[in-house]
């Protein structure tokens, strides 16, 4: 039984006003386990083995998945805030990054490693 081939990371189509994930998509292009996009939730997400590790929220904010302890640390240092997909529902392992785009690749690599460890 063969599984369906995964889409390779490609240049994302962004909405006006959204941040651009093009540089991140290019950075992860060589990893055959990384894909970009999809439908609905995750349509602007980088995924490793089908699990989201970095994305743009519906509000165009950069969000990464990290350990709860790491997210707490970054929130306490003012570098991000907890992701709240619905009013009053804070996600303890998801960080809305408040740093400039130049910091995104480092956090995306950290998130990729965190999610990949859990996706094996």
SVG drawing of the C-alpha trace seen along z (x, -y; Angstrom):
<svg xmlns="http://www.w3.org/2000/svg" viewBox="-15 -45 32 47">
<polyline fill="none" stroke="black" stroke-width="0.4" points="0.0,0.0 1.5,-3.3 0.6,-6.6 -0.4,-9.7 2.6,-11.9 2.9,-15.0 3.0,-18.4 6.3,-20.0 6.5,-23.4 5.8,-26.1 5.4,-29.9 2.3,-30.8 -0.4,-33.0 -1.0,-35.7 -3.9,-38.0 -3.4,-41.7 -2.2,-42.9 -1.0,-39.5 2.6,-38.9 4.5,-36.8 5.7,-33.2 7.6,-33.0 11.1,-33.0 10.1,-30.3 8.5,-28.1 11.8,-28.4 13.8,-27.5 11.9,-24.3 11.7,-23.3 14.4,-20.7 12.7,-18.8 10.6,-16.1 8.4,-15.9 7.4,-19.6 4.3,-20.8 2.6,-24.1 -1.1,-25.0 -4.3,-23.1 -7.9,-23.9 -9.6,-25.7 -7.6,-25.8 -4.0,-25.4 -4.4,-26.9 -1.5,-29.2 0.5,-26.7 3.8,-24.9 3.4,-21.2 5.8,-18.4 4.3,-15.0 0.9,-16.6 1.2,-18.5 1.2,-22.3 4.4,-23.9 4.1,-27.4 1.3,-29.4 -0.4,-32.7 -3.5,-33.1 -6.8,-34.3 -5.7,-37.8 -2.3,-37.5 -0.3,-37.0 2.7,-34.5 2.0,-31.6 4.3,-28.7 3.9,-25.5 6.4,-25.1 6.5,-23.4 4.2,-25.0 7.3,-25.9 8.9,-27.6 5.7,-29.5 5.4,-30.6 9.0,-31.9 8.5,-33.9 5.2,-35.4 6.8,-36.4 9.7,-38.1 7.2,-40.0 8.2,-38.3 4.8,-36.8 1.4,-36.1 -0.7,-32.9 -2.7,-32.0 -6.4,-32.5 -8.3,-30.9 -11.6,-31.5 -12.4,-34.1 -11.4,-32.8 -9.6,-29.7 -5.8,-30.1 -3.6,-27.5 -0.8,-26.7 1.6,-25.3 0.9,-28.0 2.6,-31.4 1.6,-34.5 5.0,-36.0 5.5,-39.6 9.0,-39.8 9.9,-41.1 9.9,-38.8 13.7,-38.5 13.2,-36.4 10.6,-34.1 13.1,-31.6 14.7,-30.8 11.4,-30.3 10.1,-28.2 13.1,-25.9 12.5,-25.5 8.8,-24.8 9.7,-22.4 12.0,-20.4 9.4,-20.3 6.6,-19.1 8.8,-16.7 9.9,-15.0 6.2,-14.4 5.3,-13.3 7.6,-10.3"/>
</svg>
